[in-house]
C-alpha cells in the first residue's frame, strides 16, 4: 500500500480547484476585514483638511466573506475527507489528516466572533479574532509541514503583511474616491498608503523568498506544478509593485488627483486579488520539498 505521504491529488481533480477557490475566498475576506481596519487607522494620520467623513469600514463584510469561505472549506472537507487529506500534504505535525476540517471549524468561529465584535464596535477584540485566523492558517500551512514551528512563524510573517497590503489598498482607493473632489486629500491618503505599502512589500518579498527556498528545491522550480504556480505568483507580485511605483509618480501631478486614484492604483487592486487567488491554489498543491 502506498504511504499517505506519497498520495497527492492531481491538478485535474475538481475538488482541488474548489478547495483552492474557497481558501482564496477566505484570504480575500481576511484581507478586506483586517486590512480595512488598518487602512481606516492609517487614514486618521492624514493631517490636512478633510472634505468629508472617511468611508465606513467594511470589516463586517470582510469577516462575513471569510466566514463563507471557511464554512465552505469545512463542508468540502467533511464531504470528502480523503481528498481533504490529499490536499494537505505535507501535513503539519499533530494535525490528523492535515487538519483541514478542524482548522476550518476554528476559522468559522473566529470569523463569526470578529463580525459580532465589529457590529458591537469592539474593533480591538475583533482584530485579535482575525489575527487568530492568520495563526490558524499558518499552523495549517505548507511551511509548517516542512519545518515544524519555524514554518508556522514564517507563514504568519508572510501572510500578515500580504493581507494588510491588499486590504489597506482597498480602503485607500475607497477613501480617494470619496474625497476625489479634493486633490490634496486624495494625494494625502494615497501617500500614506504608499509609505506603508513599501514596508509591507519588503516583508512580503523577504519572507516569500525564504518560504520559496524552504518549499521548492531549485531543480523543481520549473518542473512541478507548485513551482510554476509560485513563479506566476511572484510575477504578479512584481506587477503589483510596478503599479504601486507608477501610482507614486502620479502623486507628483496635483491636477490628476481630481479624478480620484490613478488607474495604476486601481489595477494594483486587481493584481493583488489575483495574488490571493493563486495563493489559494498553492495551499492545496503539494510542494516538492520533503518534511524535515
C-alpha positions as CSV (number, residue, x, y, z in Angstrom):
1,X,0.0,0.0,0.0
2,X,1.3,3.5,-0.8
3,X,2.1,5.7,2.1
4,X,-0.2,8.6,2.8
5,X,2.7,11.0,2.3
6,X,3.0,9.9,-1.4
7,X,-0.7,10.3,-2.2
8,X,-1.4,13.6,-3.7
9,X,-4.4,15.0,-5.7
10,X,-3.8,15.6,-9.4
11,X,-4.4,19.0,-11.0
12,X,-7.4,17.5,-12.8
13,X,-9.2,16.8,-9.5
14,X,-12.2,19.2,-9.4
15,X,-12.0,19.2,-5.6
16,X,-8.5,20.7,-5.8
17,X,-9.7,23.8,-7.6
18,X,-12.8,24.1,-5.5
19,X,-10.8,24.0,-2.3
20,X,-8.3,26.4,-3.6
21,X,-11.1,28.8,-4.6
22,X,-12.6,28.5,-1.1
23,X,-9.3,29.2,0.6
24,X,-8.8,32.2,-1.8
25,X,-12.2,33.5,-0.7
26,X,-11.2,33.1,2.9
27,X,-8.0,35.1,2.3
28,X,-9.9,37.8,0.4
29,X,-12.3,38.2,3.3
30,X,-9.4,38.3,5.8
31,X,-7.6,41.0,3.8
32,X,-10.8,43.0,3.4
33,X,-11.6,42.8,7.2
34,X,-8.1,43.2,8.7
35,X,-6.7,45.5,6.1
36,X,-9.8,47.7,6.1
37,X,-9.4,48.3,9.8
38,X,-5.7,49.0,9.3
39,X,-6.5,51.4,6.4
40,X,-9.0,53.3,8.4
41,X,-6.5,53.7,11.2
42,X,-3.9,54.9,8.7
43,X,-6.3,57.5,7.3
44,X,-6.5,59.1,10.7
45,X,-2.9,60.2,10.3
46,X,-3.9,62.5,7.5
47,X,-3.5,65.9,9.0
48,X,-5.0,68.0,6.2
49,X,-8.5,69.4,5.9
50,X,-10.9,66.5,5.2
51,X,-13.5,67.1,2.5
52,X,-15.9,64.7,4.3
53,X,-16.0,61.7,6.6
54,X,-13.8,58.8,5.9
55,X,-15.5,55.8,4.3
56,X,-17.3,53.5,6.7
57,X,-15.3,50.4,7.4
58,X,-16.0,47.1,5.6
59,X,-14.7,44.9,8.4
60,X,-18.0,43.2,9.0
61,X,-18.4,42.5,5.2
62,X,-14.9,41.1,5.1
63,X,-15.5,38.9,8.2
64,X,-18.7,37.6,6.6
65,X,-16.9,36.8,3.4
66,X,-14.2,35.0,5.3
67,X,-16.9,33.2,7.2
68,X,-18.4,32.0,3.9
69,X,-15.0,30.8,2.7
70,X,-14.2,28.9,5.9
71,X,-17.7,27.4,6.1
72,X,-17.3,26.2,2.5
73,X,-13.9,24.7,3.4
74,X,-15.4,22.9,6.3
75,X,-18.3,21.5,4.2
76,X,-15.9,20.3,1.5
77,X,-13.5,18.7,4.0
78,X,-16.4,16.8,5.7
79,X,-17.9,15.7,2.4
80,X,-14.6,14.4,1.1
81,X,-12.2,13.7,3.9
82,X,-10.0,11.5,1.7
83,X,-9.5,14.4,-0.8
84,X,-9.0,16.9,2.0
85,X,-6.2,14.7,3.4
86,X,-4.5,14.6,-0.1
87,X,-4.7,18.4,-0.4
88,X,-3.0,18.9,3.0
89,X,0.4,17.4,2.0
90,X,2.7,17.6,3.9
91,X,0.5,17.7,7.0
92,X,1.5,19.8,9.9
93,X,2.7,17.8,12.9
94,X,-0.1,16.9,15.3
95,X,-2.9,17.6,12.7
96,X,-4.8,14.4,11.9
97,X,-5.3,14.1,8.1
98,X,-3.9,17.5,7.6
99,X,-6.4,19.1,10.0
100,X,-8.4,20.8,7.2
101,X,-11.8,20.3,8.8
102,X,-10.5,21.2,12.3
103,X,-8.8,24.4,11.2
104,X,-11.8,25.4,9.1
105,X,-14.1,25.0,12.1
106,X,-11.8,27.2,14.2
107,X,-11.8,29.8,11.5
108,X,-15.6,29.7,11.2
109,X,-15.8,30.5,14.9
110,X,-13.2,33.2,14.7
111,X,-14.8,35.0,11.7
112,X,-18.2,34.9,13.3
113,X,-16.8,36.3,16.5
114,X,-15.0,39.1,14.6
115,X,-18.2,40.0,12.7
116,X,-20.1,40.2,16.0
117,X,-17.5,42.2,17.8
118,X,-17.2,44.7,14.9
119,X,-21.0,45.1,14.9
120,X,-20.6,45.9,18.6
121,X,-17.9,48.4,17.8
122,X,-15.2,46.5,19.6
123,X,-12.6,46.6,16.9
124,X,-9.6,45.8,19.1
125,X,-11.1,42.4,20.1
126,X,-12.1,41.8,16.5
127,X,-8.5,42.3,15.4
128,X,-7.5,39.6,17.8
129,X,-10.0,37.2,16.3
130,X,-8.8,38.0,12.8
131,X,-5.2,37.6,13.8
132,X,-6.2,34.2,15.2
133,X,-7.4,33.2,11.7
134,X,-3.9,34.1,10.3
135,X,-2.4,32.0,13.0
136,X,-4.7,29.1,12.2
137,X,-3.8,29.3,8.5
138,X,-0.1,29.5,9.4
139,X,-0.3,26.3,11.5
140,X,-2.0,24.5,8.6
141,X,0.4,25.9,6.0
142,X,3.0,24.0,3.9
143,X,6.0,25.7,5.6
144,X,4.8,24.3,8.9
145,X,4.5,20.8,7.4
146,X,8.1,21.0,6.2
147,X,9.7,22.8,9.1
148,X,7.7,22.4,12.3
149,X,7.2,25.5,14.4
150,X,9.5,27.7,12.3
151,X,7.3,27.1,9.3
152,X,4.2,28.4,11.0
153,X,6.1,31.5,12.2
154,X,7.4,32.1,8.6
155,X,3.9,31.7,7.2
156,X,2.5,34.1,9.7
157,X,5.2,36.7,8.9
158,X,4.4,36.3,5.2
159,X,0.6,36.3,5.3
160,X,0.2,39.2,7.7
161,X,1.9,41.9,5.6
162,X,0.4,40.5,2.4
163,X,-3.1,40.7,3.7
164,X,-2.6,44.2,5.2
165,X,-1.1,45.4,1.8
166,X,-4.2,44.2,-0.1
167,X,-6.7,45.4,2.5
168,X,-5.1,48.8,3.1
169,X,-5.0,49.4,-0.7
170,X,-8.7,48.7,-1.0
171,X,-9.5,51.2,1.8
172,X,-7.1,53.8,0.4
173,X,-8.9,53.6,-3.0
174,X,-12.3,53.9,-1.4
175,X,-11.1,57.0,0.6
176,X,-9.6,58.5,-2.5
177,X,-12.8,58.0,-4.5
178,X,-14.9,59.5,-1.7
179,X,-12.6,62.6,-1.5
180,X,-11.9,62.9,-5.2
181,X,-13.1,66.5,-5.3
182,X,-10.3,67.5,-3.0
183,X,-7.0,66.7,-4.8
184,X,-4.9,67.4,-1.7
185,X,-6.8,64.9,0.4
186,X,-6.6,62.3,-2.3
187,X,-2.9,62.7,-2.6
188,X,-2.5,62.7,1.2
189,X,-4.4,59.4,1.7
190,X,-2.6,57.6,-1.2
191,X,0.8,58.9,0.0
192,X,0.1,57.4,3.5
193,X,-0.8,54.1,1.9
194,X,2.2,54.1,-0.4
195,X,4.6,54.6,2.5
196,X,3.1,51.7,4.5
197,X,2.9,49.5,1.4
198,X,6.6,50.0,0.8
199,X,7.4,48.4,4.2
200,X,4.8,45.7,3.8
201,X,6.1,44.8,0.3
202,X,9.6,44.5,1.7
203,X,8.4,42.0,4.3
204,X,6.4,40.1,1.7
205,X,9.4,39.7,-0.5
206,X,11.8,38.7,2.2
207,X,9.5,36.1,3.8
208,X,8.3,34.9,0.4
209,X,11.9,34.2,-0.8
210,X,12.6,32.3,2.4
211,X,9.4,30.3,2.0
212,X,10.3,29.5,-1.6
213,X,13.7,28.2,-0.6
214,X,12.1,26.0,2.1
215,X,9.3,24.6,-0.1
216,X,10.8,24.3,-3.6
217,X,14.3,23.0,-4.3
218,X,15.8,24.9,-7.2
219,X,15.7,21.9,-9.6
220,X,11.9,21.6,-9.0
221,X,11.1,25.2,-9.7
222,X,10.3,24.8,-13.4
223,X,9.3,21.1,-13.3
224,X,6.5,20.9,-10.7
225,X,3.0,22.4,-10.6
226,X,3.8,24.1,-7.3
227,X,6.9,25.7,-8.7
228,X,5.1,27.0,-11.8
229,X,2.3,28.5,-9.7
230,X,4.8,30.0,-7.4
231,X,6.6,31.7,-10.4
232,X,3.2,33.0,-11.6
233,X,2.5,34.4,-8.1
234,X,5.9,36.1,-7.9
235,X,5.4,37.6,-11.4
236,X,2.1,39.1,-10.4
237,X,3.5,40.5,-7.2
238,X,6.2,42.2,-9.3
239,X,3.4,43.6,-11.5
240,X,1.6,44.9,-8.4
241,X,4.8,46.5,-7.1
242,X,5.4,48.2,-10.5
243,X,1.9,49.6,-10.5
244,X,2.5,50.9,-7.0
245,X,5.6,52.8,-8.3
246,X,3.5,54.2,-11.1
247,X,0.9,55.3,-8.6
248,X,3.6,57.1,-6.6
249,X,4.7,59.0,-9.7
250,X,1.1,60.0,-10.2
251,X,1.2,61.7,-6.8
252,X,3.5,64.4,-8.3
253,X,0.8,65.6,-10.6
254,X,-1.7,67.6,-8.5
255,X,-4.1,68.2,-11.3
256,X,-4.6,64.4,-11.9
257,X,-5.9,63.8,-8.3
258,X,-9.2,65.5,-9.1
259,X,-10.2,62.3,-10.9
260,X,-9.6,60.1,-7.9
261,X,-6.8,57.5,-7.5
262,X,-4.6,56.7,-10.5
263,X,-5.6,53.9,-12.9
264,X,-2.4,52.2,-11.9
265,X,-3.5,52.2,-8.2
266,X,-6.9,50.6,-9.2
267,X,-5.1,48.0,-11.3
268,X,-2.9,47.2,-8.3
269,X,-6.1,46.0,-6.5
270,X,-6.8,43.6,-9.4
271,X,-3.2,42.3,-9.3
272,X,-3.3,41.7,-5.5
273,X,-6.7,40.0,-5.9
274,X,-5.0,37.6,-8.4
275,X,-2.2,37.0,-6.0
276,X,-4.7,36.0,-3.3
277,X,-6.4,33.6,-5.8
278,X,-3.1,32.0,-6.7
279,X,-2.2,31.7,-3.1
280,X,-5.4,29.8,-2.5
281,X,-4.4,27.3,-5.2
282,X,-0.9,27.0,-3.8
283,X,-2.3,25.9,-0.4
284,X,-3.7,22.8,-2.0
285,X,-0.8,21.8,-4.2
286,X,1.9,19.6,-2.7
287,X,5.3,21.3,-2.6
288,X,8.3,19.3,-3.8
289,X,10.3,19.7,-0.6
290,X,10.3,16.8,1.9
291,X,9.4,17.4,5.6
292,X,12.3,17.8,7.9
